[in-house]
Amino acid sequence: MANQYLTTSLITREILSALRQKFTFLNRINMEYSDEFAVTGAKIGSTVNIRVPTNAKVRKGRIMDAGNMVDKTVPLSITDQTGIDLVYSSADLALDIDDFRARYLDQPLANLASSIESMVIQRALPYAANFVPNADGKLDLREALLANKLLTDNLAPSERFMLTNTSGTVQVIDQLKGLFNSQSQLKRQYEEGLMGRAAGFDWYETAIMPAQALGTATVGTAAGYLVNGVPTNGATTVAVDGGTGTIRAGQHVTFANVYAVNPATKESTGALRTFVVTEDYAGGAGGLKVSPALVAEGPEKNVTAMPADNSAVTILGAAGQTGVNLAFARDFVTFASVDLPLPENKEASRATIGGPGGLSVRMIRDYDTINDQFLNRVDILWGSAVLRPEFGVVIPNDPTLFT
């Protein structure tokens, strides 16, 4: 029987299948918007505005309020082209596809998946609006339960995930190991890296969770920052005066007497609304950029009141707690990949898995006659955006505590 050589089409399909299996974070977020770019001839810089489900203001009484709906959109832009380059000989094309995958694909694709996921996570964390203080610096069940409460308070769907850094995993696993051994979960533990389900979350570990840099401003109110004037409704920048020390993107703050509200009833939850700083703040008087927007009226109301002039700004966290663990629901982030064009007069192939929300990969093959080598480039064109900041919860931990 004649040898069956590996074609670009077969290899591309294998790359796509293997890559999707190696994603941890991306497999658990919204990936439904790739098809939105299908008619645009998408390239770097292409953008679509995604409609985010909005809340309605419940009317009390007979008089209709026809202007109570808000058309809320989030821009999703294609920002990155990421790929790997593969070189192999003509003899390697006679390999079985499983042997070829083990020799040439598995490790490079693991690196590619980690690189893309790392960029998506790093861009999303400065918009994860919720924060759970960690009293002893170790990740444990109490923090997870509080994170679950915050997601419930924000009406997040019940399918929720906890992504831990490696030190957080060590800290939590001994406490929760009795909850992570359900026989029904063993298959998913083996195939998907699932640690288990506890406290309302499916738990996963990642080695690419970035550390949270802490500014020089003292946590609590000791830095002395005060709100300067009353922000306008819908503000994402809060003017502050006084105070000393820097605040880094990804750190969280609260404003005195600004409480979170239930998205449906608009009644106070009794807890201060936390906000995440989205850009590094150099210190002193200026504008502190935060997420989510402060909305004190209308259908998207998320706080009981705007911060008062000269009210205190509290910086959350603790010294040494640079580890980040992320609790989230699916619509916290969206990811889209789009089809790259196939060049003429080249051996090339493109594959997409999953239909709408699919992952699109392109492979182009060239040949080095002198060295009898095939030169291959594998590319993904993609972008990501935070859809619902309130569906992300950061839990810090001290990555040095193991006893």
N, C-alpha and C positions, 0 to 999 in steps of 0.2 A: 504493500500500500504506500502511495506517495506521501511524503511529508506534508503536513498541513502547517503552513507558516503563519505566524501571528501578524494580523493586519492592524493598521492604525485604528480601524473601527473597533476591533475586538479589544485592543489595548485601552482605548479611550473609555469604552464601557466598563472595563475592569477598574480603571482609575476612578471613575465616577462612583462605582459601587463601594470601592475600598475607602475613598475619601469620606463619603457620607457616614460610613460606619465609625470613622475615627473622630467625628465631631461629638463633643459632649454638650457644650453650651448651645451651639447653633441648632442642634436637633430638638431643643426644648423651647425655642422662641418662635415668634411668628415669621414664617417664610412664604407668605401668600402673595406677595406683591411683585414677584419677578415678571409676571405676565403684563403688568401695567406698562412695562417698557417695550413691549413687543412691537408696537406700531411707531416707535420713535426713532428706530435705528440707533439704539442707545450706545453711548460712548461716555468717556470720562466727562463729568459735568452735567450729564443728563439728570433731570429731576422730575419727580411726580409728587403731587400733593395728595397725601393719604388722609381720608376722612377718618377721624377718631370718633367713636361713639360718644355722644354728648348726653349730659344729664338734662332733665327737664325741671323747670320750676313748677311745683305743685300749686295750683290755684286753690285758694280758700274763698268760697263765695260764688256769687252769680256772675260777676263781671269778668269777661274774657280778657286775657292778656296775650294778644297775638304776637308780641315781639319777644317771647321768652325763650326762643330756641337760638342756640349759637352754632354756626357752622364752623367746627373746629378742625383744622387740618395740620398735618405735620409733613414737612418736606423730606422726601427720601431721595438722596443724591447718589449717583454712581461715582465713587471717589477713588477706587483702587483697582489696579490690575496686578494680580499676584500669581506667581507660577514657579515651576521647577524645570530644570533642564536635565534630560536623560541622554546618556550615551551608552550604546551597546553595539555588539558586532552582529554581522549577518548570521553567524552561527547561533546566536542567542534567540533568533526568531524561530528556531526549530524547537525551542523548549515548550513543554507543557505550560499552559497559562498559569497554573498554580505555582510551578517552579519559577516562572518569570516574575510573578508577583512577589514571591518571597525574596528573590535576588535583587530586583530592581525597583519595586514599587513601595513595599510596605514602609520602610524607614523614611524615604523622601516624602511620601504622602502624609506620614505622621507629622513630619516637620512642617509641611504645608498647612495641614489642618491646625496645628498649634499656632502657627504664625497668624493665620486669619482670625482664629478665635481670640488670640491675645489682643489684636487690634480692636476687635469689636467690643471686648470687655473693657479695655482701657478707655474707649470713647464713651461707653455707656455709664461707667461708674460715677462720673461727675454729675450725673442726672438722676441717680437713685435717691429719691427724696427722703426716704424714711431711714431711721437710725435707732438701733437698740444699744443703750449703754451696757458695758460689760464690767461688772463690779470687781471681779477677781482676775480679769485678763484671760481667762480660759473659756473657750467655747463649750457651752453645755446646753442641756435640755431647756433650761429656763429661758435663755436668750432665744432659742428656736421658737418656743411657745409665744414669747412676746412678739417676735417677727410675724408669726402666723396671725396673731391678734391684729397687728397693724394692717396686714393685707386684707383681713376680714373687714376691718373698719373702713377700708377704702373700696369695698365691694369687689375685690379681685375674685376671679373664678377659682373654683376649688382645686384645680390641677396646679400644684405649686411645687417648686423645686428649691433645694438648698445646694449651693455650689461652695464647697469648702476649699481653703488652701491646705497644703500638706500638714502644716502644724496644727491647724484647726481640726483636721481629721484625727490626728493622734490624741488631741485633748478630749474629743467628744466620743471616740469610738469605745473606750472602756466603759463609760457610763451607759452608752446606748447599745452595747453589743447584744444584749438580750432581745432587743427589738429588731435586730438586723439579720435574724436567722430563720425567717419564715420560709418553709419549704417552697411555697409558691413563688418566692422571689429569687431562688437560686439560679434559674435560667437567665434572668435579666442581670443578675450580678455578674455572671460569667460573660454574657454577650455584650452588655452595654455599659459595664463599669458601675452599675447601680450599687451603692452601699447598702441601701435598705430604705424603708419608709417609717418615719417617726415624726411626731409633733405636727402632722399635717403636710409633710414634705417628702418627696423622693429626694434622697441625698446622693450627691455625686462629688467626686474629688477632682481637682485640677492642679497641675503643677505650674500653671501659667497665670495664676491670679496675681495681679500686681500689688505691691505693697503700697500703703497709703502714706505719702509724705506728710509730715506734720509741720505747720508753720511755727514761727517763734512766739506767736501770741499765746499767752497763758490760757488754759482751758477754764471754763466757767465764766464768770463776769469779771475776773481779775484783770483782764486786758483793758477794761474800761471803755469798750466801744458802746456808743449810744446812737440811736436812730436820729437822724438830722431831718426833721420835717416829717410829714405824713406822706407815705408813698401813694401814688395814684392807683386806682383799682386796676388789677391786671399787671402790676409792675413785676419785672424780673430783676430790677436793680433797686437796691435800698441804699439811700444816702446815709452815711455814718460820719460821726465826728468823734474827736477824742480818741482814746485808745492807743495802744502800742503793740507792735509785733505783726508779723505776716500771717496770713491765712491761706492755706493751699487748696487748690481745686480738689474736690472730693471730701473735704471736711464739712461737718454739719453744724448748723446753728439753730437757735430758737430766738424769738423775740418776745419780750415780756407781755403777758396777757393776750397773746395771739394763739388761740386754741384751734385745733382741727375740728371739722364738722363732718357729720355723716353725709356722704354725697347725695343720698336720697331725701332725707328729712331736713337737712341743713341745720340740725341741732348739734350743739357742742358734744364732742366725745369726752370732754373733761381732761384731755391731754394736750399739751402744747404741740402745735404743728412744727415738725422739723423741716428744715430746708437745707439743701446741699449747695455748697459754693461751687459754681461752675467755672470760674476763672481764678487764677492766683490773684490774691489781694496783697498789695505791697505794704500796707499799713498806713496809719494816720487817717486823716479825713479823705473821703472819696466815695465811690459807688461800689457796693458789694453786690456782685451778680449771683443770683440764687435760682434754684429750681425746686418746686414748681412756681409758676407765677402766683402772686398773692391776689386772691379774688375774694372780696368781702360781700359781694352782692351779685344777683343774677343766678342763672341755672348752673353755672360752673363754680359757684361759691365753695371755697375750701377752707376759709378761716372765719372765726367769729367776728373779727374786726381787724382793721389795718393797724400796724404798729404806731403807737403814739410818739410824738416828738419827745426826744430825750429818754425814751424807754430803753432798757438795757438789752444788749445783745449777748447771748450766752454761747460760747464755743463748746461743742460737745467733744467727748473723747477723753483719753487719758494718755499720759506720757508712756511711751514704749508700746502702745497698742497700734502697731503699724500693719498688722495682718488684717486682711479683708476677707470676709465670708459674705456671700450674696444670696439672700432669699428673694425669690421672684416668681411672678406668674407669667404666663406665655406672652402676653401682649406688652410686657415691659419694653422689649426691643423687637424690631423687625430687621430682617436681612433679605437682600435681593441680589441674585446673580443674573446676568443677562447674556444672551448669545453674542459671541464674538464672530466676526465674519471669517469665512474660509477663503484663503487666497487662491487665485487662479494659478494653474500650472504647478501646484504643489500637492504632495500627498498629505491630506489633512482630513480630520474628522472632528465632529462635535457630537456630544451626547448630553442629554438632559434627563434627570430622574425626578419623578414625582409630579409631573404635569405642573399645574399652577402651584407656585411655591417651590418649584423644582430647583435643582442645582445644575448649572450649565458649565461644562468643561470643554475646552478646545485643545486638540493636539495637532501639531504640524511636524512632519518628518522630512528631513533632508539627508543627503548621503555624502560621506567623505570617501571618495574613491581610493585615494592613496592609502588610507589606514583601514579600509573596509569597515567603517563604522557608520551607524545611523545616528544622526543628531536630531534630537526631539525637544520641542518646547511644549510645555503644558501650561495653560493659562486659565484663570478665572477672572472675570470682570464683575465687580461687586460693589455694594454700598450697604450701609446700615443706618438706622435712626432709632432714637428712643421715642416710643409711642406714648407710653403711660408712665411718667416718672413715679407716680404713686404706687406702682406695682413692683417697685424695687426697694429692698430693705438691706442696708449694710449692717453687719455685725462685726465689730473689730475684735481682734484678739492679740495677745502678746505672743509672738512666735518663738519666744525663748523659754516659755513655761511648759515644762513636761513632768513636773513632780507635784 
